[in-house]
Amino acid sequence: MLNNMMKNGCIIVQLILMVVLVMPLIVASQNSTRGSRNETSKLRLLIPVRPGLNKFVNIERHAVTGVQNFSGFAIGVFEGIVNYGLPSPVPYEFVPFAKPDGTMNGSFDDMLEAISAEGYDGAVGEISVLHYRTPWVDFTIPYQESQISMLVRINQQSIGKGSIPMASVTKYIVAATLAFCFLVAIIFWILEYKSDKHSSQPNDTGSFQESATNVQDELRTSQTSSLTAQHEGGTRIKTIEQLIRNKLNVGHRQGSFIRNLLIQKGIPEGKLISLSSEEEMTEMLSKGTAKGGVDAIFGDSPNLNLFLANDTKHCGLFTIAPNAYIDTVGFGFAFHKETSLAKEFSEGLLKLIDTGRLETIRQSTIGNLDDTCAEDDDIGGSTLLLGSDSFWILIAGAITVFILMIIILLLYCGLRRNGRKKKAIAYPCYLLPCC
């Protein structure tokens, strides 16, 4: 009996020793498999699904075969790294992070959390490199610079109750300019007519010069005031503080981390509106808060520039406020934290940068975003010169110059007649036949 117990005890001790010796080997093997890239295993990579924003990731399904084709700047950069940046190519497949109906299955944060939770190897797309996401994934170095920018309307009307629309202000300025011109002409003629017998030619000339100078000054002042008013009314919204102070609605793309960022900046959650497409962005920003829309849209600067570039009309309607932005690191790829893929792909990306392949991919997909609406360096830009308000200002200026030329002509003819026949120099009936 004692012998059997001793024998069983030896067997148990042996089993324990075997477990203690074998388990570290199994764990090390698993860590080695996860920590280093297996060149024979296929990487499963999530990609975002964003309607209308397809310059970075575009998904097309063949109508007959049903095979999905993936393209875009982010896809091109990833494939460039696989083909030219890694020591050897690696097989991979893209998995759209989508619901059965084809819409995105949550936010970008949900997609990154699914990498570790659901066993994916990484994610490819316009993924912002943010510190709070680092517990979930490892990021590569950025392949595209970015910042959070604010898109606003051009010729934004004044904010607040009792404000006067810009179109009405322009009409008042034009009417005042024309009325002043006629008033100057009438007063000038009356004064010259009454003082003709007591005035000398030098004094007449001085009076003419003074009056002409006044008209020119008024013309310059009126036009400057009009354009200044348009510039000031061009985009009254220039900072986040103005949005908060005036309780205006603010838009952002659906599923973006920007919503939480704006809440942290002090914008009430009830004032934030999620926008799912470019068409909705255009409609809501055109309406403004007063009509149930938004007065500003926040987004990644590359996507906002692409929004402006997608339709030539957008550059005449909207602009990116130059002084309202939030710095970010940029767009990168995300990989499982227990792998070395982030390091390998970062090194591969550096090779693309050094060889110029990254810039080639950029020009063939999204182009140079710095050239978007390049003619509109300031808010309003050339649109101010081509808008209906400026058209009427130019008409008023032309009429003013025309009236000024008539006054000069009448004065010239009147001075000549005054020297020969001593007639009244300002009365048109005597002056018109002189030339």
C-alpha positions as CSV (number, residue, x, y, z in Angstrom):
1,M,0.0,0.0,0.0
2,L,2.8,2.4,1.0
3,N,4.7,1.4,-2.2
4,N,1.7,2.2,-4.3
5,M,1.3,5.6,-2.7
6,M,5.0,6.4,-3.2
7,K,4.7,5.3,-6.9
8,N,1.7,7.5,-7.5
9,G,3.4,10.4,-5.8
10,C,6.4,10.0,-8.1
11,I,4.1,10.0,-11.1
12,I,2.4,13.2,-9.9
13,V,5.8,14.9,-9.3
14,Q,6.9,13.9,-12.7
15,L,3.8,15.3,-14.3
16,I,4.2,18.6,-12.4
17,L,7.8,18.8,-13.5
18,M,6.8,18.2,-17.1
19,V,4.2,20.9,-17.0
20,V,6.6,23.4,-15.4
21,L,9.3,22.6,-18.1
22,V,6.9,22.5,-21.1
23,M,4.7,25.5,-20.4
24,P,7.4,28.2,-20.8
25,L,8.2,26.6,-24.2
26,I,4.6,26.8,-25.3
27,V,4.2,30.4,-24.2
28,A,7.5,31.4,-25.8
29,S,6.4,29.8,-29.0
30,Q,3.1,31.7,-29.0
31,N,4.8,34.9,-28.2
32,S,7.2,34.3,-31.0
33,T,4.5,33.6,-33.4
34,R,2.5,36.7,-32.4
35,G,5.6,39.0,-32.0
36,S,7.2,38.3,-35.3
37,R,5.5,38.3,-38.7
38,N,4.8,34.9,-40.1
39,E,5.5,35.3,-43.8
40,T,3.1,32.4,-44.7
41,S,0.1,33.6,-42.7
42,K,-2.3,36.1,-44.2
43,L,-2.8,39.4,-42.4
44,R,-6.5,40.4,-41.8
45,L,-6.8,44.1,-41.8
46,L,-9.9,46.2,-41.1
47,I,-10.7,49.2,-43.3
48,P,-13.3,52.0,-42.6
49,V,-16.4,52.5,-44.7
50,R,-17.2,56.2,-45.2
51,P,-19.7,57.2,-47.8
52,G,-18.4,60.2,-49.9
53,L,-14.9,60.1,-48.4
54,N,-13.3,57.6,-50.8
55,K,-10.0,59.3,-51.7
56,F,-8.2,57.4,-48.9
57,V,-10.1,54.2,-48.9
58,N,-12.5,53.3,-51.8
59,I,-14.4,50.0,-51.9
60,E,-16.0,48.9,-55.2
61,R,-17.8,45.6,-55.7
62,H,-17.9,43.9,-59.1
63,A,-21.5,43.7,-60.3
64,V,-21.2,40.2,-61.6
65,T,-18.5,38.4,-59.6
66,G,-19.1,40.3,-56.4
67,V,-15.4,40.6,-55.8
68,Q,-14.4,43.7,-53.9
69,N,-11.7,46.0,-55.2
70,F,-9.9,48.4,-52.9
71,S,-8.2,51.6,-53.9
72,G,-7.3,55.1,-52.6
73,F,-4.3,56.9,-51.1
74,A,-4.2,54.8,-47.8
75,I,-4.5,51.5,-49.8
76,G,-1.9,52.6,-52.2
77,V,0.6,53.5,-49.4
78,F,0.0,50.2,-47.7
79,E,0.5,48.2,-50.9
80,G,3.6,50.3,-51.7
81,I,5.1,49.3,-48.3
82,V,4.3,45.6,-48.9
83,N,5.8,45.6,-52.4
84,Y,8.8,47.9,-51.9
85,G,9.3,48.6,-48.2
86,L,9.3,45.2,-46.5
87,P,12.1,42.7,-46.8
88,S,9.7,40.2,-48.4
89,P,6.0,40.6,-49.5
90,V,3.4,39.4,-47.1
91,P,-0.1,38.1,-48.0
92,Y,-3.0,40.1,-46.7
93,E,-6.7,40.7,-47.0
94,F,-8.9,43.7,-46.3
95,V,-12.0,43.4,-44.2
96,P,-14.5,46.3,-44.4
97,F,-15.6,47.3,-40.9
98,A,-19.2,47.4,-41.8
99,K,-22.7,46.2,-40.8
100,P,-24.7,43.9,-43.1
101,D,-26.4,46.9,-44.7
102,G,-23.0,48.2,-45.8
103,T,-22.7,51.1,-43.3
104,M,-19.7,51.5,-40.9
105,N,-20.0,49.3,-37.9
106,G,-19.4,52.1,-35.3
107,S,-16.7,54.6,-35.0
108,F,-13.0,54.6,-35.7
109,D,-12.4,53.9,-32.0
110,D,-14.7,50.8,-32.3
111,M,-12.7,49.6,-35.2
112,L,-9.4,50.0,-33.4
113,E,-10.7,48.2,-30.3
114,A,-11.9,45.3,-32.5
115,I,-8.3,44.7,-33.6
116,S,-7.4,43.1,-30.3
117,A,-10.9,42.1,-29.2
118,E,-11.7,40.1,-32.4
119,G,-8.3,38.9,-33.4
120,Y,-7.5,41.2,-36.4
121,D,-3.9,42.1,-37.3
122,G,-4.4,45.8,-37.9
123,A,-6.4,48.6,-39.7
124,V,-5.6,50.6,-42.8
125,G,-7.2,54.0,-43.6
126,E,-7.2,57.7,-42.6
127,I,-6.6,56.8,-39.0
128,S,-5.6,59.7,-36.8
129,V,-2.6,58.9,-34.5
130,L,-3.9,59.8,-31.0
131,H,-2.4,59.2,-27.6
132,Y,-5.6,57.8,-26.0
133,R,-5.7,55.1,-28.7
134,T,-2.3,53.7,-27.8
135,P,-3.6,51.2,-25.2
136,W,-5.5,49.4,-28.0
137,V,-3.0,49.4,-30.9
138,D,0.5,50.3,-32.0
139,F,0.7,53.1,-34.7
140,T,3.1,53.5,-37.6
141,I,4.7,56.8,-38.2
142,P,2.3,59.2,-40.1
143,Y,2.1,58.8,-43.8
144,Q,0.0,62.0,-44.1
145,E,0.1,65.3,-42.1
146,S,-3.2,66.5,-40.7
147,Q,-4.8,68.9,-38.3
148,I,-8.4,69.5,-37.2
149,S,-9.8,72.5,-39.2
150,M,-13.0,74.4,-39.3
151,L,-15.1,74.8,-42.5
152,V,-17.4,77.8,-42.6
153,R,-19.5,79.7,-45.2
154,I,-18.2,82.5,-47.3
155,N,-20.1,85.8,-46.9
156,Q,-21.4,84.7,-43.5
157,Q,-24.1,87.1,-42.4
158,S,-23.7,88.9,-39.1
159,I,-24.4,86.9,-35.9
160,G,-27.0,88.0,-33.4
161,K,-30.5,89.5,-33.3
162,G,-31.2,92.7,-35.2
163,S,-28.3,92.2,-37.6
164,I,-28.6,93.6,-41.1
165,P,-28.0,91.2,-44.1
166,M,-24.9,92.0,-46.1
167,A,-26.9,92.4,-49.3
168,S,-29.0,95.2,-47.7
169,V,-25.8,96.9,-46.4
170,T,-24.3,96.9,-49.9
171,K,-27.5,98.4,-51.4
172,Y,-27.5,101.2,-48.9
173,I,-23.9,102.0,-49.6
174,V,-24.4,102.0,-53.4
175,A,-27.5,104.3,-53.0
176,A,-25.7,106.6,-50.7
177,T,-22.7,106.8,-53.1
178,L,-24.9,107.8,-56.1
179,A,-27.0,110.2,-54.0
180,F,-23.8,111.9,-52.8
181,C,-22.5,112.3,-56.3
182,F,-25.7,114.0,-57.6
183,L,-25.8,116.2,-54.5
184,V,-22.2,117.4,-55.0
185,A,-22.9,118.2,-58.6
186,I,-26.1,120.2,-57.8
187,I,-24.4,122.1,-54.9
188,F,-21.4,122.8,-57.0
189,W,-23.4,124.2,-59.9
190,I,-25.5,126.4,-57.6
191,L,-22.5,127.8,-55.8
192,E,-20.6,128.5,-59.0
193,Y,-23.6,130.1,-60.7
194,K,-24.2,132.5,-57.8
195,S,-20.6,133.5,-57.4
196,D,-19.7,133.8,-61.1
197,K,-19.7,137.6,-61.2
198,H,-17.6,137.8,-58.1
199,S,-15.2,135.0,-58.9
200,S,-12.0,135.0,-60.9
201,Q,-10.7,132.2,-63.0
202,P,-8.0,131.1,-60.5
203,N,-10.7,130.9,-57.8
204,D,-13.0,128.9,-60.1
205,T,-10.2,126.5,-60.8
206,G,-9.4,126.1,-57.1
207,S,-13.1,125.5,-56.4
208,F,-13.1,122.9,-59.2
209,Q,-10.1,121.1,-57.8
210,E,-11.5,121.1,-54.3
211,S,-14.9,119.7,-55.5
212,A,-13.2,117.1,-57.7
213,T,-11.0,116.0,-54.9
214,N,-14.0,115.7,-52.6
215,V,-15.8,113.5,-55.1
216,Q,-12.7,111.3,-55.6
217,D,-12.3,111.0,-51.8
218,E,-15.9,110.0,-51.4
219,L,-15.7,107.4,-54.1
220,R,-12.6,105.9,-52.6
221,T,-14.1,106.0,-49.1
222,S,-17.4,104.4,-50.3
223,Q,-15.7,101.6,-52.2
224,T,-13.3,100.9,-49.4
225,S,-16.1,100.9,-46.8
226,S,-18.1,98.5,-49.0
227,L,-15.2,96.0,-49.4
228,T,-14.2,96.3,-45.8
229,A,-17.8,95.6,-44.7
230,Q,-17.8,92.5,-47.0
231,H,-14.5,91.3,-45.6
232,E,-15.8,91.7,-42.1
233,G,-19.0,90.0,-42.9
234,G,-17.3,87.4,-45.1
235,T,-16.8,85.0,-42.2
236,R,-17.8,86.4,-38.9
237,I,-17.1,82.9,-37.4
238,K,-13.3,82.7,-36.9
239,T,-12.8,80.9,-33.6
240,I,-14.3,78.1,-31.5
241,E,-15.1,80.6,-28.8
242,Q,-17.5,82.5,-31.2
243,L,-19.4,79.2,-31.8
244,I,-19.7,78.7,-28.0
245,R,-20.6,82.3,-27.2
246,N,-23.3,82.5,-29.9
247,K,-24.7,79.0,-29.2
248,L,-24.3,77.9,-32.8
249,N,-24.7,74.4,-34.2
250,V,-21.5,72.6,-35.2
251,G,-21.1,69.7,-37.5
252,H,-18.7,66.8,-37.7
253,R,-18.3,63.6,-39.7
254,Q,-20.2,60.5,-38.4
255,G,-18.0,58.2,-36.4
256,S,-15.1,60.7,-35.9
257,F,-13.2,61.2,-32.7
258,I,-13.7,65.0,-33.3
259,R,-17.0,64.9,-31.5
260,N,-15.4,64.1,-28.1
261,L,-12.7,66.6,-28.8
262,L,-15.2,69.4,-29.4
263,I,-17.0,68.5,-26.2
264,Q,-13.7,68.8,-24.4
265,K,-13.2,72.3,-26.0
266,G,-16.5,73.4,-24.4
267,I,-19.1,73.0,-27.2
268,P,-22.3,71.6,-25.7
269,E,-23.1,68.1,-26.9
270,G,-26.6,69.2,-27.9
271,K,-25.1,71.6,-30.4
272,L,-23.1,68.9,-32.2
273,I,-24.6,67.4,-35.3
274,S,-23.3,64.2,-37.0
275,L,-23.1,64.4,-40.8
276,S,-22.9,61.2,-42.9
277,S,-22.2,62.4,-46.4
278,E,-20.8,65.3,-48.4
279,E,-24.3,66.2,-49.6
280,E,-25.5,66.5,-46.1
281,M,-22.4,68.7,-45.2
282,T,-23.3,71.0,-48.1
283,E,-26.9,71.2,-47.2
284,M,-26.5,71.8,-43.5
285,L,-23.7,74.3,-43.8
286,S,-25.6,76.3,-46.4
287,K,-28.6,76.5,-44.0
288,G,-26.9,77.7,-40.9
289,T,-28.2,77.4,-37.3
290,A,-31.1,79.7,-37.9
291,K,-32.6,77.2,-40.4
292,G,-31.7,74.0,-38.5
293,G,-28.3,73.6,-40.1
294,V,-24.8,74.3,-38.8
295,D,-22.5,77.3,-39.0
296,A,-19.2,75.3,-38.9
297,I,-18.0,71.8,-39.7
298,F,-14.9,70.4,-38.0
299,G,-12.9,67.7,-39.7
300,D,-9.4,66.5,-40.7
301,S,-7.8,69.1,-43.0
302,P,-7.1,66.6,-45.8
303,N,-10.7,65.5,-45.9
304,L,-12.0,69.1,-45.8
305,N,-9.7,70.1,-48.6
306,L,-10.9,67.1,-50.7
307,F,-14.5,68.2,-50.0
308,L,-13.7,71.6,-51.4
309,A,-11.9,70.0,-54.4
310,N,-14.7,67.6,-55.2
311,D,-17.0,70.3,-56.5
312,T,-16.0,73.5,-58.1
313,K,-18.9,75.3,-56.5
314,H,-17.7,74.5,-53.0
315,C,-14.8,76.9,-53.3
316,G,-17.2,79.8,-53.9
317,L,-19.5,78.8,-51.0
318,F,-17.2,77.6,-48.3
319,T,-13.7,78.1,-46.9
320,I,-11.4,76.8,-44.2
321,A,-11.0,79.4,-41.4
322,P,-7.2,80.1,-41.3
323,N,-6.9,80.6,-37.5
324,A,-9.2,78.0,-36.1
325,Y,-7.4,74.6,-36.0
326,I,-6.3,71.9,-33.6
327,D,-2.9,70.3,-34.1
328,T,-2.7,66.5,-34.5
329,V,0.1,64.1,-35.5
330,G,-1.4,62.9,-38.7
331,F,-2.7,59.7,-40.4
332,G,-1.1,56.4,-39.8
333,F,-1.7,52.6,-39.8
334,A,-2.7,50.7,-36.7
335,F,-1.5,47.1,-35.8
336,H,-2.0,44.6,-33.0
337,K,0.1,45.5,-30.0
338,E,1.5,42.0,-29.6
339,T,3.2,42.1,-33.0
340,S,6.2,43.9,-34.5
341,L,4.1,44.9,-37.6
342,A,4.0,48.6,-36.6
343,K,7.8,48.8,-36.5
344,E,8.2,46.9,-39.8
345,F,5.7,49.0,-41.6
346,S,7.2,52.2,-40.2
347,E,10.6,51.2,-41.6
348,G,9.0,50.4,-44.9
349,L,7.2,53.7,-45.0
350,L,10.5,55.5,-44.5
351,K,11.8,53.7,-47.6
352,L,8.9,55.0,-49.6
353,I,9.6,58.5,-48.4
354,D,13.3,58.3,-49.2
355,T,12.8,56.9,-52.7
356,G,10.0,59.4,-53.6
357,R,7.4,56.6,-54.1
358,L,5.1,58.1,-51.4
359,E,4.8,61.4,-53.2
360,T,4.2,59.6,-56.5
361,I,1.3,57.7,-54.8
362,R,0.0,60.9,-53.3
363,Q,-0.1,62.7,-56.7
364,S,-1.9,59.8,-58.4
365,T,-4.6,59.6,-55.7
366,I,-5.3,62.8,-53.8
367,G,-3.0,65.3,-55.5
368,N,-1.5,68.4,-53.8
369,L,-4.0,69.5,-51.2
370,D,-2.2,72.8,-50.8
371,D,-3.5,73.9,-54.2
372,T,-7.2,73.4,-53.2
373,C,-9.0,76.8,-53.8
374,A,-5.5,78.3,-54.1
375,E,-6.9,81.6,-55.5
376,D,-8.8,82.1,-52.2
377,D,-5.9,82.9,-49.9
378,D,-8.1,84.9,-47.5
379,I,-11.6,84.3,-46.4
380,G,-13.8,85.3,-49.3
381,G,-10.9,85.6,-51.7
382,S,-11.7,86.3,-55.3
383,T,-15.4,85.5,-54.6
384,L,-15.7,89.0,-53.1
385,L,-14.8,90.5,-56.5
386,L,-17.2,88.3,-58.4
387,G,-20.2,88.3,-56.0
388,S,-23.4,90.2,-56.7
389,D,-22.6,92.7,-53.9
390,S,-19.3,93.7,-55.5
391,F,-20.9,93.9,-58.9
392,W,-23.2,96.6,-57.7
393,I,-20.2,98.4,-56.0
394,L,-18.4,98.4,-59.4
395,I,-21.5,99.8,-61.1
396,A,-21.7,102.6,-58.5
397,G,-18.0,103.3,-59.0
398,A,-18.5,103.5,-62.8
399,I,-21.4,105.8,-62.5
400,T,-19.5,108.0,-60.0
401,V,-16.5,108.3,-62.4
402,F,-18.9,109.1,-65.2
403,I,-20.5,111.9,-63.2
404,L,-17.1,113.2,-62.3
405,M,-16.0,113.3,-65.9
406,I,-19.2,115.3,-66.8
407,I,-18.4,117.8,-64.1
408,I,-14.8,118.1,-65.3
409,L,-16.1,118.6,-68.9
410,L,-18.6,121.3,-67.9
411,L,-16.0,123.1,-65.8
412,Y,-13.5,123.1,-68.6
413,C,-16.1,124.4,-71.1
414,G,-17.4,126.9,-68.6
415,L,-13.9,128.3,-67.9
416,R,-13.3,128.8,-71.6
417,R,-16.6,130.7,-72.1
418,N,-16.0,132.7,-68.9
419,G,-12.8,134.0,-70.4
420,R,-14.5,135.0,-73.7
421,K,-18.1,136.0,-73.1
422,K,-18.4,136.2,-69.3
423,K,-21.3,133.8,-69.2
424,A,-22.4,131.8,-66.2
425,I,-19.9,128.9,-66.0
426,A,-22.1,126.4,-64.4
427,Y,-25.4,126.6,-66.2
428,P,-25.6,123.7,-68.7
429,C,-27.6,125.6,-71.3
430,Y,-24.6,127.9,-71.9
431,L,-21.9,125.3,-71.5
432,L,-23.0,122.4,-73.7
433,P,-22.4,124.2,-77.1
434,C,-19.0,125.4,-76.1
435,C,-17.1,122.3,-77.3
